[in-house]
């Protein structure tokens, strides 16, 4: 992000103080903050019904945990949300097969 917008996306993890978490949650729900870069700790006890976009970089957990992470997208059934998963191509089966074939040659 450009320098003047860098405060719009905040880091959020379990080591943050309770007062910081409360303040950042208020800023997120009021749209003062556009988004949070979080660890799994964000989902613990959070009830925000209108998160419209969740982006997961890499699969760093089991599928059940990933689905739970994605389930935080719009809990209000009147809204629509999007969950995106970004995975490097080397983790796909066809890429792994092609790499094994190149290695075998």
Backbone as XML, in Angstrom:
<?xml version="1.0"?>
<chain id="A" units="angstrom">
  <residue number="1" name="UNK">
    <atom name="N" x="0.837" y="-1.189" z="0.000"/>
    <atom name="CA" x="0.000" y="0.000" z="0.000"/>
    <atom name="C" x="0.877" y="1.246" z="0.000"/>
  </residue>
  <residue number="2" name="UNK">
    <atom name="N" x="0.378" y="2.335" z="-0.577"/>
    <atom name="CA" x="1.112" y="3.598" z="-0.484"/>
    <atom name="C" x="1.264" y="3.985" z="0.992"/>
  </residue>
  <residue number="3" name="UNK">
    <atom name="N" x="2.306" y="4.714" z="1.289"/>
    <atom name="CA" x="2.634" y="5.083" z="2.666"/>
    <atom name="C" x="1.426" y="5.676" z="3.417"/>
  </residue>
  <residue number="4" name="UNK">
    <atom name="N" x="0.678" y="6.524" z="2.757"/>
    <atom name="CA" x="-0.438" y="7.200" z="3.441"/>
    <atom name="C" x="-1.610" y="6.275" z="3.772"/>
  </residue>
  <residue number="5" name="UNK">
    <atom name="N" x="-1.610" y="5.057" z="3.217"/>
    <atom name="CA" x="-2.698" y="4.109" z="3.486"/>
    <atom name="C" x="-2.262" y="2.919" z="4.345"/>
  </residue>
  <residue number="6" name="UNK">
    <atom name="N" x="-1.026" y="2.874" z="4.755"/>
    <atom name="CA" x="-0.504" y="1.701" z="5.473"/>
    <atom name="C" x="-1.179" y="1.456" z="6.811"/>
  </residue>
  <residue number="7" name="UNK">
    <atom name="N" x="-1.750" y="2.465" z="7.409"/>
    <atom name="CA" x="-2.458" y="2.275" z="8.680"/>
    <atom name="C" x="-3.851" y="1.669" z="8.487"/>
  </residue>
  <residue number="8" name="UNK">
    <atom name="N" x="-4.260" y="1.462" z="7.247"/>
    <atom name="CA" x="-5.588" y="0.907" z="6.970"/>
    <atom name="C" x="-5.634" y="-0.612" z="7.124"/>
  </residue>
  <residue number="9" name="UNK">
    <atom name="N" x="-4.467" y="-1.271" z="7.072"/>
    <atom name="CA" x="-4.370" y="-2.716" z="7.272"/>
    <atom name="C" x="-3.491" y="-2.931" z="8.494"/>
  </residue>
  <residue number="10" name="UNK">
    <atom name="N" x="-4.013" y="-3.614" z="9.504"/>
    <atom name="CA" x="-3.294" y="-3.781" z="10.767"/>
    <atom name="C" x="-2.929" y="-5.239" z="11.015"/>
  </residue>
  <residue number="11" name="UNK">
    <atom name="N" x="-1.872" y="-5.452" z="11.783"/>
    <atom name="CA" x="-1.440" y="-6.767" z="12.225"/>
    <atom name="C" x="-2.201" y="-7.082" z="13.510"/>
  </residue>
  <residue number="12" name="UNK">
    <atom name="N" x="-2.650" y="-8.323" z="13.642"/>
    <atom name="CA" x="-3.477" y="-8.721" z="14.788"/>
    <atom name="C" x="-3.093" y="-10.137" z="15.160"/>
  </residue>
  <residue number="13" name="UNK">
    <atom name="N" x="-2.580" y="-10.350" z="16.391"/>
    <atom name="CA" x="-2.247" y="-11.709" z="16.826"/>
    <atom name="C" x="-2.506" y="-11.875" z="18.317"/>
  </residue>
  <residue number="14" name="UNK">
    <atom name="N" x="-2.280" y="-13.074" z="18.816"/>
    <atom name="CA" x="-2.591" y="-13.400" z="20.215"/>
    <atom name="C" x="-1.740" y="-12.619" z="21.209"/>
  </residue>
  <residue number="15" name="UNK">
    <atom name="N" x="-0.587" y="-12.113" z="20.796"/>
    <atom name="CA" x="0.287" y="-11.380" z="21.703"/>
    <atom name="C" x="-0.129" y="-9.924" z="21.913"/>
  </residue>
  <residue number="16" name="UNK">
    <atom name="N" x="-1.085" y="-9.453" z="21.152"/>
    <atom name="CA" x="-1.546" y="-8.071" z="21.295"/>
    <atom name="C" x="-2.333" y="-7.934" z="22.597"/>
  </residue>
  <residue number="17" name="UNK">
    <atom name="N" x="-2.276" y="-6.772" z="23.201"/>
    <atom name="CA" x="-3.009" y="-6.548" z="24.455"/>
    <atom name="C" x="-4.512" y="-6.545" z="24.195"/>
  </residue>
  <residue number="18" name="UNK">
    <atom name="N" x="-5.259" y="-6.812" z="25.217"/>
    <atom name="CA" x="-6.719" y="-6.822" z="25.111"/>
    <atom name="C" x="-7.235" y="-5.455" z="24.684"/>
  </residue>
  <residue number="19" name="UNK">
    <atom name="N" x="-6.644" y="-4.388" z="25.203"/>
    <atom name="CA" x="-7.113" y="-3.046" z="24.832"/>
    <atom name="C" x="-6.814" y="-2.751" z="23.358"/>
  </residue>
  <residue number="20" name="UNK">
    <atom name="N" x="-5.645" y="-3.202" z="22.864"/>
    <atom name="CA" x="-5.333" y="-3.026" z="21.440"/>
    <atom name="C" x="-6.346" y="-3.784" z="20.593"/>
  </residue>
  <residue number="21" name="UNK">
    <atom name="N" x="-6.624" y="-5.035" z="20.963"/>
    <atom name="CA" x="-7.575" y="-5.853" z="20.200"/>
    <atom name="C" x="-8.958" y="-5.207" z="20.153"/>
  </residue>
  <residue number="22" name="UNK">
    <atom name="N" x="-9.410" y="-4.720" z="21.290"/>
    <atom name="CA" x="-10.725" y="-4.073" z="21.336"/>
    <atom name="C" x="-10.749" y="-2.822" z="20.464"/>
  </residue>
  <residue number="23" name="UNK">
    <atom name="N" x="-9.701" y="-2.020" z="20.546"/>
    <atom name="CA" x="-9.633" y="-0.785" z="19.757"/>
    <atom name="C" x="-9.600" y="-1.108" z="18.262"/>
  </residue>
  <residue number="24" name="UNK">
    <atom name="N" x="-8.800" y="-2.110" z="17.871"/>
    <atom name="CA" x="-8.703" y="-2.462" z="16.452"/>
    <atom name="C" x="-9.983" y="-3.100" z="15.936"/>
  </residue>
  <residue number="25" name="UNK">
    <atom name="N" x="-10.655" y="-3.867" z="16.773"/>
    <atom name="CA" x="-11.937" y="-4.439" z="16.368"/>
    <atom name="C" x="-12.955" y="-3.330" z="16.118"/>
  </residue>
  <residue number="26" name="UNK">
    <atom name="N" x="-12.957" y="-2.305" z="16.972"/>
    <atom name="CA" x="-13.853" y="-1.156" z="16.786"/>
    <atom name="C" x="-13.518" y="-0.419" z="15.497"/>
  </residue>
  <residue number="27" name="UNK">
    <atom name="N" x="-12.224" y="-0.239" z="15.226"/>
    <atom name="CA" x="-11.816" y="0.438" z="13.994"/>
    <atom name="C" x="-12.198" y="-0.371" z="12.760"/>
  </residue>
  <residue number="28" name="UNK">
    <atom name="N" x="-12.111" y="-1.703" z="12.854"/>
    <atom name="CA" x="-12.492" y="-2.556" z="11.731"/>
    <atom name="C" x="-13.995" y="-2.476" z="11.468"/>
  </residue>
  <residue number="29" name="UNK">
    <atom name="N" x="-14.790" y="-2.576" z="12.517"/>
    <atom name="CA" x="-16.246" y="-2.560" z="12.337"/>
    <atom name="C" x="-16.766" y="-1.189" z="11.927"/>
  </residue>
  <residue number="30" name="UNK">
    <atom name="N" x="-16.007" y="-0.120" z="12.225"/>
    <atom name="CA" x="-16.432" y="1.223" z="11.814"/>
    <atom name="C" x="-15.847" y="1.618" z="10.452"/>
  </residue>
  <residue number="31" name="UNK">
    <atom name="N" x="-15.067" y="0.723" z="9.850"/>
    <atom name="CA" x="-14.413" y="0.930" z="8.540"/>
    <atom name="C" x="-13.258" y="1.920" z="8.591"/>
  </residue>
  <residue number="32" name="UNK">
    <atom name="N" x="-12.822" y="2.320" z="9.777"/>
    <atom name="CA" x="-11.628" y="3.153" z="9.871"/>
    <atom name="C" x="-10.407" y="2.336" z="9.427"/>
  </residue>
  <residue number="33" name="UNK">
    <atom name="N" x="-10.381" y="1.063" z="9.822"/>
    <atom name="CA" x="-9.375" y="0.106" z="9.358"/>
    <atom name="C" x="-10.035" y="-0.722" z="8.272"/>
  </residue>
  <residue number="34" name="UNK">
    <atom name="N" x="-9.334" y="-0.967" z="7.182"/>
    <atom name="CA" x="-9.902" y="-1.717" z="6.055"/>
    <atom name="C" x="-9.783" y="-3.220" z="6.233"/>
  </residue>
  <residue number="35" name="UNK">
    <atom name="N" x="-8.759" y="-3.655" z="6.942"/>
    <atom name="CA" x="-8.564" y="-5.087" z="7.085"/>
    <atom name="C" x="-7.511" y="-5.398" z="8.122"/>
  </residue>
  <residue number="36" name="UNK">
    <atom name="N" x="-7.440" y="-6.678" z="8.472"/>
    <atom name="CA" x="-6.479" y="-7.138" z="9.455"/>
    <atom name="C" x="-5.677" y="-8.291" z="8.885"/>
  </residue>
  <residue number="37" name="UNK">
    <atom name="N" x="-4.393" y="-8.264" z="9.137"/>
    <atom name="CA" x="-3.513" y="-9.390" z="8.815"/>
    <atom name="C" x="-3.433" y="-10.168" z="10.119"/>
  </residue>
  <residue number="38" name="UNK">
    <atom name="N" x="-4.042" y="-11.346" z="10.152"/>
    <atom name="CA" x="-4.231" y="-12.026" z="11.428"/>
    <atom name="C" x="-3.616" y="-13.413" z="11.472"/>
  </residue>
  <residue number="39" name="UNK">
    <atom name="N" x="-3.482" y="-13.899" z="12.687"/>
    <atom name="CA" x="-3.197" y="-15.304" z="12.925"/>
    <atom name="C" x="-4.536" y="-15.951" z="13.257"/>
  </residue>
  <residue number="40" name="UNK">
    <atom name="N" x="-4.512" y="-17.232" z="13.538"/>
    <atom name="CA" x="-5.763" y="-17.935" z="13.869"/>
    <atom name="C" x="-6.414" y="-17.368" z="15.131"/>
  </residue>
  <residue number="41" name="UNK">
    <atom name="N" x="-5.672" y="-16.638" z="15.940"/>
    <atom name="CA" x="-6.222" y="-16.078" z="17.169"/>
    <atom name="C" x="-7.369" y="-15.105" z="16.907"/>
  </residue>
  <residue number="42" name="UNK">
    <atom name="N" x="-7.418" y="-14.539" z="15.714"/>
    <atom name="CA" x="-8.479" y="-13.569" z="15.420"/>
    <atom name="C" x="-9.856" y="-14.197" z="15.541"/>
  </residue>
  <residue number="43" name="UNK">
    <atom name="N" x="-9.997" y="-15.431" z="15.122"/>
    <atom name="CA" x="-11.308" y="-16.085" z="15.145"/>
    <atom name="C" x="-11.796" y="-16.464" z="16.521"/>
  </residue>
  <residue number="44" name="UNK">
    <atom name="N" x="-10.918" y="-16.446" z="17.504"/>
    <atom name="CA" x="-11.299" y="-16.843" z="18.858"/>
    <atom name="C" x="-12.152" y="-15.759" z="19.511"/>
  </residue>
  <residue number="45" name="UNK">
    <atom name="N" x="-13.424" y="-16.023" z="19.643"/>
    <atom name="CA" x="-14.316" y="-15.107" z="20.331"/>
    <atom name="C" x="-14.767" y="-13.903" z="19.520"/>
  </residue>
  <residue number="46" name="UNK">
    <atom name="N" x="-14.411" y="-13.832" z="18.259"/>
    <atom name="CA" x="-14.825" y="-12.712" z="17.426"/>
    <atom name="C" x="-16.178" y="-13.017" z="16.792"/>
  </residue>
  <residue number="47" name="UNK">
    <atom name="N" x="-17.054" y="-12.059" z="16.810"/>
    <atom name="CA" x="-18.358" y="-12.225" z="16.190"/>
    <atom name="C" x="-18.656" y="-10.983" z="15.361"/>
  </residue>
  <residue number="48" name="UNK">
    <atom name="N" x="-18.130" y="-10.982" z="14.149"/>
    <atom name="CA" x="-18.351" y="-9.869" z="13.231"/>
    <atom name="C" x="-19.159" y="-10.438" z="12.063"/>
  </residue>
  <residue number="49" name="UNK">
    <atom name="N" x="-20.427" y="-10.071" z="11.936"/>
    <atom name="CA" x="-21.298" y="-10.725" z="10.957"/>
    <atom name="C" x="-21.121" y="-10.286" z="9.511"/>
  </residue>
  <residue number="50" name="UNK">
    <atom name="N" x="-20.325" y="-9.247" z="9.249"/>
    <atom name="CA" x="-20.292" y="-8.715" z="7.883"/>
    <atom name="C" x="-18.892" y="-8.619" z="7.281"/>
  </residue>
  <residue number="51" name="UNK">
    <atom name="N" x="-17.996" y="-9.542" z="7.636"/>
    <atom name="CA" x="-16.684" y="-9.581" z="6.987"/>
    <atom name="C" x="-16.909" y="-10.112" z="5.572"/>
  </residue>
  <residue number="52" name="UNK">
    <atom name="N" x="-16.635" y="-9.288" z="4.570"/>
    <atom name="CA" x="-16.986" y="-9.667" z="3.197"/>
    <atom name="C" x="-15.863" y="-10.352" z="2.435"/>
  </residue>
  <residue number="53" name="UNK">
    <atom name="N" x="-14.631" y="-10.289" z="2.932"/>
    <atom name="CA" x="-13.514" y="-10.890" z="2.211"/>
    <atom name="C" x="-12.495" y="-11.470" z="3.186"/>
  </residue>
  <residue number="54" name="UNK">
    <atom name="N" x="-12.172" y="-12.733" z="2.982"/>
    <atom name="CA" x="-11.106" y="-13.385" z="3.735"/>
    <atom name="C" x="-10.117" y="-13.932" z="2.724"/>
  </residue>
  <residue number="55" name="UNK">
    <atom name="N" x="-8.843" y="-13.638" z="2.935"/>
    <atom name="CA" x="-7.788" y="-14.128" z="2.051"/>
    <atom name="C" x="-6.836" y="-14.971" z="2.877"/>
  </residue>
  <residue number="56" name="UNK">
    <atom name="N" x="-6.613" y="-16.194" z="2.449"/>
    <atom name="CA" x="-5.668" y="-17.092" z="3.112"/>
    <atom name="C" x="-4.458" y="-17.268" z="2.204"/>
  </residue>
  <residue number="57" name="UNK">
    <atom name="N" x="-3.273" y="-16.929" z="2.716"/>
    <atom name="CA" x="-2.037" y="-17.119" z="1.963"/>
    <atom name="C" x="-1.436" y="-18.439" z="2.427"/>
  </residue>
  <residue number="58" name="UNK">
    <atom name="N" x="-1.324" y="-19.382" z="1.532"/>
    <atom name="CA" x="-0.792" y="-20.727" z="1.760"/>
    <atom name="C" x="-1.719" y="-21.545" z="2.645"/>
  </residue>
  <residue number="59" name="UNK">
    <atom name="N" x="-1.635" y="-22.840" z="2.470"/>
    <atom name="CA" x="-2.379" y="-23.748" z="3.323"/>
    <atom name="C" x="-1.444" y="-24.136" z="4.455"/>
  </residue>
  <residue number="60" name="UNK">
    <atom name="N" x="-1.668" y="-23.544" z="5.604"/>
    <atom name="CA" x="-0.782" y="-23.766" z="6.746"/>
    <atom name="C" x="-1.454" y="-24.578" z="7.834"/>
  </residue>
  <residue number="61" name="UNK">
    <atom name="N" x="-2.610" y="-25.155" z="7.521"/>
    <atom name="CA" x="-3.370" y="-25.869" z="8.536"/>
    <atom name="C" x="-4.136" y="-27.020" z="7.885"/>
  </residue>
  <residue number="62" name="UNK">
    <atom name="N" x="-4.831" y="-27.774" z="8.680"/>
    <atom name="CA" x="-5.664" y="-28.863" z="8.173"/>
    <atom name="C" x="-6.917" y="-28.281" z="7.515"/>
  </residue>
  <residue number="63" name="UNK">
    <atom name="N" x="-7.544" y="-29.083" z="6.658"/>
    <atom name="CA" x="-8.716" y="-28.622" z="5.913"/>
    <atom name="C" x="-9.830" y="-28.144" z="6.848"/>
  </residue>
  <residue number="64" name="UNK">
    <atom name="N" x="-10.064" y="-28.856" z="7.941"/>
    <atom name="CA" x="-11.124" y="-28.459" z="8.883"/>
    <atom name="C" x="-10.855" y="-27.066" z="9.441"/>
  </residue>
  <residue number="65" name="UNK">
    <atom name="N" x="-9.609" y="-26.770" z="9.753"/>
    <atom name="CA" x="-9.262" y="-25.442" z="10.278"/>
    <atom name="C" x="-9.430" y="-24.378" z="9.194"/>
  </residue>
  <residue number="66" name="UNK">
    <atom name="N" x="-9.080" y="-24.734" z="7.956"/>
    <atom name="CA" x="-9.245" y="-23.791" z="6.844"/>
    <atom name="C" x="-10.718" y="-23.454" z="6.643"/>
  </residue>
  <residue number="67" name="UNK">
    <atom name="N" x="-11.587" y="-24.463" z="6.683"/>
    <atom name="CA" x="-13.026" y="-24.207" z="6.538"/>
    <atom name="C" x="-13.533" y="-23.332" z="7.675"/>
  </residue>
  <residue number="68" name="UNK">
    <atom name="N" x="-13.038" y="-23.576" z="8.884"/>
    <atom name="CA" x="-13.463" y="-22.739" z="10.006"/>
    <atom name="C" x="-13.007" y="-21.304" z="9.793"/>
  </residue>
  <residue number="69" name="UNK">
    <atom name="N" x="-11.791" y="-21.141" z="9.289"/>
    <atom name="CA" x="-11.269" y="-19.802" z="8.990"/>
    <atom name="C" x="-12.154" y="-19.111" z="7.956"/>
  </residue>
  <residue number="70" name="UNK">
    <atom name="N" x="-12.486" y="-19.829" z="6.897"/>
    <atom name="CA" x="-13.342" y="-19.262" z="5.847"/>
    <atom name="C" x="-14.763" y="-18.991" z="6.342"/>
  </residue>
  <residue number="71" name="UNK">
    <atom name="N" x="-15.198" y="-19.726" z="7.361"/>
    <atom name="CA" x="-16.577" y="-19.550" z="7.850"/>
    <atom name="C" x="-16.788" y="-18.201" z="8.532"/>
  </residue>
  <residue number="72" name="UNK">
    <atom name="N" x="-15.720" y="-17.468" z="8.776"/>
    <atom name="CA" x="-15.865" y="-16.130" z="9.367"/>
    <atom name="C" x="-16.328" y="-15.104" z="8.336"/>
  </residue>
  <residue number="73" name="UNK">
    <atom name="N" x="-16.388" y="-15.511" z="7.068"/>
    <atom name="CA" x="-16.890" y="-14.615" z="6.026"/>
    <atom name="C" x="-18.400" y="-14.486" z="6.182"/>
  </residue>
  <residue number="74" name="UNK">
    <atom name="N" x="-18.906" y="-13.306" z="6.166"/>
    <atom name="CA" x="-20.314" y="-12.920" z="6.325"/>
    <atom name="C" x="-21.198" y="-13.968" z="7.007"/>
  </residue>
  <residue number="75" name="UNK">
    <atom name="N" x="-21.384" y="-13.771" z="8.276"/>
    <atom name="CA" x="-22.281" y="-14.642" z="9.038"/>
    <atom name="C" x="-23.728" y="-14.169" z="8.907"/>
  </residue>
  <residue number="76" name="UNK">
    <atom name="N" x="-23.914" y="-12.981" z="8.371"/>
    <atom name="CA" x="-25.258" y="-12.464" z="8.110"/>
    <atom name="C" x="-25.715" y="-13.083" z="6.793"/>
  </residue>
  <residue number="77" name="UNK">
    <atom name="N" x="-26.754" y="-13.897" z="6.835"/>
    <atom name="CA" x="-27.202" y="-14.649" z="5.647"/>
    <atom name="C" x="-27.796" y="-13.760" z="4.560"/>
  </residue>
  <residue number="78" name="UNK">
    <atom name="N" x="-28.000" y="-12.490" z="4.848"/>
    <atom name="CA" x="-28.498" y="-11.558" z="3.832"/>
    <atom name="C" x="-27.362" y="-11.004" z="2.974"/>
  </residue>
  <residue number="79" name="UNK">
    <atom name="N" x="-26.121" y="-11.289" z="3.345"/>
    <atom name="CA" x="-24.963" y="-10.755" z="2.629"/>
    <atom name="C" x="-24.220" y="-11.867" z="1.903"/>
  </residue>
  <residue number="80" name="UNK">
    <atom name="N" x="-23.390" y="-11.486" z="0.953"/>
    <atom name="CA" x="-22.533" y="-12.441" z="0.248"/>
    <atom name="C" x="-21.081" y="-12.099" z="0.556"/>
  </residue>
  <residue number="81" name="UNK">
    <atom name="N" x="-20.247" y="-13.120" z="0.648"/>
    <atom name="CA" x="-18.838" y="-12.906" z="0.935"/>
    <atom name="C" x="-17.967" y="-13.778" z="0.056"/>
  </residue>
  <residue number="82" name="UNK">
    <atom name="N" x="-16.670" y="-13.520" z="0.120"/>
    <atom name="CA" x="-15.708" y="-14.251" z="-0.691"/>
    <atom name="C" x="-14.551" y="-14.701" z="0.184"/>
  </residue>
  <residue number="83" name="UNK">
    <atom name="N" x="-14.144" y="-15.948" z="-0.002"/>
    <atom name="CA" x="-12.954" y="-16.474" z="0.655"/>
    <atom name="C" x="-11.996" y="-16.902" z="-0.449"/>
  </residue>
  <residue number="84" name="UNK">
    <atom name="N" x="-10.778" y="-16.387" z="-0.400"/>
    <atom name="CA" x="-9.763" y="-16.699" z="-1.408"/>
    <atom name="C" x="-8.620" y="-17.468" z="-0.765"/>
  </residue>
  <residue number="85" name="UNK">
    <atom name="N" x="-8.122" y="-18.467" z="-1.487"/>
    <atom name="CA" x="-6.974" y="-19.234" z="-1.034"/>
    <atom name="C" x="-5.883" y="-19.099" z="-2.076"/>
  </residue>
  <residue number="86" name="UNK">
    <atom name="N" x="-4.750" y="-18.536" z="-1.682"/>
    <atom name="CA" x="-3.600" y="-18.402" z="-2.571"/>
    <atom name="C" x="-2.590" y="-19.487" z="-2.214"/>
  </residue>
  <residue number="87" name="UNK">
    <atom name="N" x="-2.275" y="-20.328" z="-3.201"/>
    <atom name="CA" x="-1.340" y="-21.428" z="-2.997"/>
    <atom name="C" x="-0.320" y="-21.396" z="-4.127"/>
  </residue>
  <residue number="88" name="UNK">
    <atom name="N" x="0.946" y="-21.584" z="-3.783"/>
    <atom name="CA" x="1.983" y="-21.616" z="-4.802"/>
    <atom name="C" x="1.791" y="-22.829" z="-5.698"/>
  </residue>
  <residue number="89" name="UNK">
    <atom name="N" x="2.097" y="-22.684" z="-6.975"/>
    <atom name="CA" x="1.832" y="-23.732" z="-7.949"/>
    <atom name="C" x="2.567" y="-25.031" z="-7.644"/>
  </residue>
  <residue number="90" name="UNK">
    <atom name="N" x="3.703" y="-24.982" z="-6.961"/>
    <atom name="CA" x="4.454" y="-26.206" z="-6.714"/>
    <atom name="C" x="3.741" y="-27.185" z="-5.783"/>
  </residue>
  <residue number="91" name="UNK">
    <atom name="N" x="2.650" y="-26.759" z="-5.158"/>
    <atom name="CA" x="1.898" y="-27.645" z="-4.270"/>
    <atom name="C" x="0.760" y="-28.391" z="-4.975"/>
  </residue>
  <residue number="92" name="UNK">
    <atom name="N" x="0.523" y="-28.103" z="-6.244"/>
    <atom name="CA" x="-0.525" y="-28.800" z="-6.982"/>
    <atom name="C" x="0.011" y="-30.119" z="-7.530"/>
  </residue>
  <residue number="93" name="UNK">
    <atom name="N" x="-0.851" y="-31.135" z="-7.572"/>
    <atom name="CA" x="-0.445" y="-32.474" z="-8.002"/>
    <atom name="C" x="0.180" y="-32.485" z="-9.395"/>
  </residue>
  <residue number="94" name="UNK">
    <atom name="N" x="-0.391" y="-31.737" z="-10.349"/>
    <atom name="CA" x="0.157" y="-31.757" z="-11.706"/>
    <atom name="C" x="1.559" y="-31.154" z="-11.747"/>
  </residue>
  <residue number="95" name="UNK">
    <atom name="N" x="1.816" y="-30.142" z="-10.946"/>
    <atom name="CA" x="3.152" y="-29.554" z="-10.885"/>
    <atom name="C" x="4.141" y="-30.516" z="-10.237"/>
  </residue>
  <residue number="96" name="UNK">
    <atom name="N" x="3.707" y="-31.210" z="-9.204"/>
    <atom name="CA" x="4.577" y="-32.175" z="-8.547"/>
    <atom name="C" x="4.891" y="-33.346" z="-9.492"/>
  </residue>
  <residue number="97" name="UNK">
    <atom name="N" x="3.892" y="-33.790" z="-10.266"/>
    <atom name="CA" x="4.117" y="-34.868" z="-11.241"/>
    <atom name="C" x="5.085" y="-34.427" z="-12.337"/>
  </residue>
  <residue number="98" name="UNK">
    <atom name="N" x="4.935" y="-33.207" z="-12.818"/>
    <atom name="CA" x="5.833" y="-32.687" z="-13.847"/>
    <atom name="C" x="7.258" y="-32.570" z="-13.317"/>
  </residue>
  <residue number="99" name="UNK">
    <atom name="N" x="7.403" y="-32.146" z="-12.070"/>
    <atom name="CA" x="8.729" y="-32.038" z="-11.461"/>
    <atom name="C" x="9.370" y="-33.429" z="-11.326"/>
  </residue>
  <residue number="100" name="UNK">
    <atom name="N" x="8.578" y="-34.414" z="-10.914"/>
    <atom name="CA" x="9.091" y="-35.783" z="-10.774"/>
    <atom name="C" x="9.497" y="-36.334" z="-12.138"/>
  </residue>
  <residue number="101" name="UNK">
    <atom name="N" x="8.711" y="-36.012" z="-13.186"/>
    <atom name="CA" x="9.041" y="-36.492" z="-14.542"/>
    <atom name="C" x="10.336" y="-35.849" z="-15.031"/>
  </residue>
  <residue number="102" name="UNK">
    <atom name="N" x="10.516" y="-34.568" z="-14.781"/>
    <atom name="CA" x="11.763" y="-33.887" z="-15.175"/>
    <atom name="C" x="12.958" y="-34.479" z="-14.442"/>
  </residue>
  <residue number="103" name="UNK">
    <atom name="N" x="12.755" y="-34.774" z="-13.183"/>
    <atom name="CA" x="13.836" y="-35.340" z="-12.380"/>
    <atom name="C" x="14.206" y="-36.752" z="-12.882"/>
  </residue>
  <residue number="104" name="UNK">
    <atom name="N" x="13.196" y="-37.527" z="-13.284"/>
    <atom name="CA" x="13.415" y="-38.882" z="-13.768"/>
    <atom name="C" x="14.177" y="-38.874" z="-15.107"/>
  </residue>
  <residue number="105" name="UNK">
    <atom name="N" x="13.944" y="-37.837" z="-15.922"/>
    <atom name="CA" x="14.653" y="-37.735" z="-17.211"/>
    <atom name="C" x="16.084" y="-37.413" z="-16.975"/>
  </residue>
</chain>
